[in-house]
Amino acid sequence: MRFLGDWPTPPWPGGPVARVVGTAVLSVVVGALTSCGGSGGTTGAPGRQPTSIGPSPTTSMPAPAINWAALPRSPLVLDGPWTGVRCESDAALLCLRRNGVQTGAVELLVHPDAHPPGTQPIPYLMRIVANFEKGVAANRQATCANSNTFSAQPVQEVAIDGGVGLKSDWSITNSSGLVVEREITYFALGTTTIASLGATALVPGAACVASRGSEFTPPLMAEGVPILDLVAARSRFSSD
């Protein structure tokens, strides 16, 4: 778990919030959000409403909670061949393995946010997600080849941290139709914070962002989406 400080100019409405990105590899997105005028009264795409999903079906033995204050040092069985364990290279990351082989990592970022008491999480987070995805699209248009295309799946309402939040799922496709980058991020609203739990997939050498070595490949992420949903549902990280 990483606690992040305030940004002088918030990239979305609701008070001083630090970067909301799924993994540190996309920290540049926040700068793009700010420079592209993401702050202010943006309310998100007109008529865009989240669909509702629960945690994906699992085997008969439910996975135990994932405590982000003390990530497991030995593999924790999530579902079937999938396990989660604290990454050796970065204790703030949860490494996911399939049949004992690492497939990717999940990162939790917690950001201070000055939303009013009683704020309804889903409408508020819809604005966050809309500005987040808008910022990603603008950043990739500015930094990637013009032949690359940004697309986002419909926002979904999901179980996270013992409550409900939103799931963002966007990807970058090259001119050959190959997905070269994908990010899935789960957002949760606390009393004084916003949390983002995310994972990234890259095609090394084809994506226009640098790899830090802990990403999924797009095919492995596609296979692991139910596991990521499960990780979000089982995660416990509330700090307020």
C-alpha positions as CSV (number, residue, x, y, z in Angstrom):
1,M,0.0,0.0,0.0
2,R,1.3,3.4,-0.9
3,F,0.0,6.6,0.7
4,L,0.4,9.5,-1.7
5,G,0.6,13.3,-1.0
6,D,-1.5,16.0,-2.4
7,W,-1.1,17.5,-5.9
8,P,-1.1,21.3,-6.0
9,T,-3.7,21.2,-8.8
10,P,-6.1,18.3,-8.5
11,P,-6.8,16.5,-11.8
12,W,-10.4,15.9,-10.9
13,P,-13.1,17.6,-8.8
14,G,-13.4,16.9,-5.1
15,G,-10.4,18.5,-3.4
16,P,-6.7,17.8,-3.3
17,V,-6.1,14.3,-4.6
18,A,-2.8,12.7,-5.6
19,R,-2.3,10.6,-8.7
20,V,-5.0,8.0,-9.3
21,V,-3.4,5.3,-11.5
22,G,-3.5,1.6,-11.4
23,T,0.3,1.2,-11.3
24,A,3.3,3.4,-11.1
25,V,4.1,2.9,-14.7
26,L,1.2,5.2,-15.5
27,S,2.1,8.0,-13.1
28,V,2.6,10.2,-16.1
29,V,-1.2,10.1,-16.6
30,V,-1.8,12.5,-13.8
31,G,0.4,15.1,-15.3
32,A,-1.6,14.7,-18.5
33,L,-4.9,15.0,-16.7
34,T,-3.8,18.3,-15.1
35,S,-2.3,19.7,-18.3
36,C,-5.4,18.7,-20.2
37,G,-7.7,20.6,-17.8
38,G,-9.2,17.6,-16.1
39,S,-10.0,19.5,-12.9
40,G,-13.2,21.4,-12.5
41,G,-16.8,20.5,-12.8
42,T,-16.5,17.5,-15.2
43,T,-19.4,15.1,-14.6
44,G,-18.3,12.3,-16.9
45,A,-19.8,11.0,-20.1
46,P,-23.5,11.9,-20.4
47,G,-25.7,9.0,-19.6
48,R,-22.9,6.7,-18.7
49,Q,-23.9,4.4,-15.9
50,P,-21.9,1.5,-14.4
51,T,-23.1,-2.1,-14.8
52,S,-23.2,-4.1,-11.6
53,I,-21.1,-7.3,-11.1
54,G,-20.1,-9.3,-8.0
55,P,-16.9,-11.2,-7.5
56,S,-16.4,-13.8,-10.2
57,P,-17.4,-17.4,-9.4
58,T,-14.7,-19.4,-7.5
59,T,-14.1,-22.8,-6.2
60,S,-16.0,-24.1,-3.2
61,M,-13.4,-22.8,-0.7
62,P,-13.6,-19.0,-0.7
63,A,-10.3,-17.1,-0.7
64,P,-9.4,-15.4,2.6
65,A,-9.2,-11.6,2.9
66,I,-6.1,-9.9,1.5
67,N,-4.7,-7.6,4.1
68,W,-2.8,-4.8,2.3
69,A,-1.3,-3.6,5.6
70,A,0.5,-7.0,5.7
71,L,0.6,-8.7,2.4
72,P,1.3,-12.5,2.6
73,R,4.9,-13.6,2.6
74,S,4.0,-17.0,1.4
75,P,1.6,-17.8,-1.5
76,L,-2.0,-17.3,-0.6
77,V,-4.4,-19.5,-2.6
78,L,-6.9,-17.3,-4.5
79,D,-8.6,-19.7,-6.9
80,G,-7.5,-23.0,-8.5
81,P,-3.9,-22.5,-9.7
82,W,-3.8,-18.8,-8.9
83,T,-2.0,-17.5,-5.8
84,G,-1.0,-14.1,-4.5
85,V,2.2,-13.2,-2.5
86,R,4.0,-10.0,-1.6
87,C,6.5,-9.2,-4.4
88,E,10.1,-9.7,-3.5
89,S,11.1,-6.7,-5.6
90,D,8.6,-4.3,-4.1
91,A,6.8,-5.1,-0.8
92,A,4.0,-2.7,-1.7
93,L,2.9,-5.0,-4.7
94,L,0.9,-8.2,-4.6
95,C,2.4,-10.6,-7.2
96,L,-0.1,-13.0,-8.8
97,R,1.1,-16.4,-9.8
98,R,-0.5,-19.2,-11.9
99,N,0.9,-22.7,-11.2
100,G,3.7,-21.0,-9.3
101,V,4.8,-18.8,-12.2
102,Q,4.4,-15.0,-11.8
103,T,2.0,-13.5,-14.3
104,G,1.7,-9.9,-13.1
105,A,1.3,-7.6,-10.1
106,V,-1.4,-5.5,-8.4
107,E,-0.7,-2.2,-6.7
108,L,-2.8,-0.3,-4.2
109,L,-2.5,3.5,-4.1
110,V,-4.3,5.6,-1.4
111,H,-4.9,9.3,-2.0
112,P,-6.2,12.0,0.4
113,D,-9.5,13.5,-0.9
114,A,-11.7,16.2,0.5
115,H,-15.1,15.1,-0.6
116,P,-18.0,16.2,1.7
117,P,-19.3,13.8,4.4
118,G,-22.2,11.7,3.1
119,T,-20.9,11.7,-0.5
120,Q,-22.4,8.8,-2.5
121,P,-19.5,6.7,-3.7
122,I,-20.8,5.6,-7.2
123,P,-21.8,9.0,-8.7
124,Y,-18.6,10.6,-7.2
125,L,-16.3,7.8,-8.5
126,M,-18.0,8.0,-11.9
127,R,-16.6,11.5,-12.3
128,I,-13.2,10.2,-11.2
129,V,-13.2,7.4,-13.7
130,A,-14.4,9.5,-16.5
131,N,-11.6,12.1,-16.0
132,F,-9.1,9.3,-15.4
133,E,-9.9,7.6,-18.7
134,K,-10.1,10.9,-20.6
135,G,-6.6,11.8,-19.3
136,V,-5.2,8.4,-20.3
137,A,-6.6,8.8,-23.8
138,A,-5.2,12.3,-24.1
139,N,-1.8,11.2,-22.9
140,R,-1.5,8.2,-25.2
141,Q,-2.6,10.4,-28.2
142,A,0.2,12.8,-27.4
143,T,2.9,10.2,-26.7
144,C,2.1,7.2,-28.8
145,A,2.0,6.7,-32.6
146,N,-1.2,8.0,-34.2
147,S,-2.0,4.5,-35.4
148,N,-2.7,3.4,-31.8
149,T,-6.3,3.5,-30.6
150,F,-7.7,4.0,-27.1
151,S,-10.8,2.1,-26.0
152,A,-12.5,1.6,-22.7
153,Q,-15.0,-1.1,-21.5
154,P,-18.2,0.0,-19.8
155,V,-17.5,1.0,-16.2
156,Q,-18.6,-1.7,-13.8
157,E,-19.8,-1.5,-10.2
158,V,-17.8,-4.0,-8.2
159,A,-17.2,-5.4,-4.7
160,I,-14.1,-3.9,-3.1
161,D,-12.8,-3.4,0.5
162,G,-16.0,-4.7,2.0
163,G,-18.1,-2.2,0.1
164,V,-18.8,-1.1,-3.5
165,G,-16.7,0.7,-6.0
166,L,-16.0,1.0,-9.7
167,K,-13.9,-0.9,-12.2
168,S,-12.2,0.9,-15.1
169,D,-10.8,-1.3,-18.0
170,W,-9.1,0.4,-20.9
171,S,-6.7,-0.7,-23.6
172,I,-4.5,0.6,-26.4
173,T,-4.6,-1.3,-29.7
174,N,-2.0,-0.8,-32.5
175,S,-2.8,-0.6,-36.3
176,S,-2.5,-4.4,-36.6
177,G,-5.3,-4.9,-34.1
178,L,-3.0,-6.1,-31.3
179,V,-3.7,-5.0,-27.8
180,V,-0.3,-3.6,-26.7
181,E,-1.4,-2.1,-23.3
182,R,-4.2,-2.7,-21.0
183,E,-5.0,-1.5,-17.5
184,I,-7.7,-2.6,-15.0
185,T,-8.2,-0.3,-12.0
186,Y,-10.7,-0.6,-9.1
187,F,-11.7,2.6,-7.3
188,A,-13.0,2.8,-3.8
189,L,-14.1,5.9,-1.8
190,G,-13.1,6.2,1.9
191,T,-14.1,8.8,4.4
192,T,-11.2,11.0,3.5
193,T,-9.5,9.1,0.8
194,I,-9.8,7.5,-2.6
195,A,-8.1,4.2,-3.2
196,S,-7.1,2.7,-6.6
197,L,-6.2,-1.0,-6.9
198,G,-4.8,-1.7,-10.4
199,A,-2.9,-3.9,-12.7
200,T,-1.2,-3.3,-16.1
201,A,-0.5,-5.4,-19.1
202,L,2.1,-4.6,-21.7
203,V,3.6,-6.0,-24.9
204,P,7.3,-5.3,-24.4
205,G,8.7,-3.2,-27.2
206,A,5.3,-2.5,-28.7
207,A,3.7,-0.3,-26.0
208,C,4.7,3.3,-25.8
209,V,5.3,3.3,-22.0
210,A,8.3,1.7,-20.2
211,S,7.9,-1.6,-18.5
212,R,9.0,-2.0,-14.9
213,G,9.0,-5.8,-15.1
214,S,5.9,-6.6,-13.1
215,E,3.2,-6.3,-15.7
216,F,1.0,-8.9,-17.2
217,T,1.0,-9.7,-20.9
218,P,-2.4,-8.9,-22.4
219,P,-3.3,-12.6,-23.0
220,L,-2.5,-13.5,-19.3
221,M,-4.5,-10.5,-18.1
222,A,-7.5,-11.5,-20.2
223,E,-7.3,-15.0,-18.5
224,G,-6.8,-13.4,-15.1
225,V,-9.6,-10.9,-15.1
226,P,-11.8,-13.1,-12.8
227,I,-8.9,-13.3,-10.4
228,L,-8.4,-9.5,-10.4
229,D,-12.1,-9.1,-9.6
230,L,-11.6,-11.6,-6.7
231,V,-8.5,-9.7,-5.4
232,A,-10.5,-6.5,-5.4
233,A,-13.5,-8.1,-3.6
234,R,-11.2,-9.8,-1.0
235,S,-8.9,-6.8,-0.4
236,R,-9.0,-5.0,2.9
237,F,-7.2,-1.7,3.1
238,S,-9.5,1.0,4.7
239,S,-7.3,3.6,6.4
240,D,-10.2,5.9,7.5
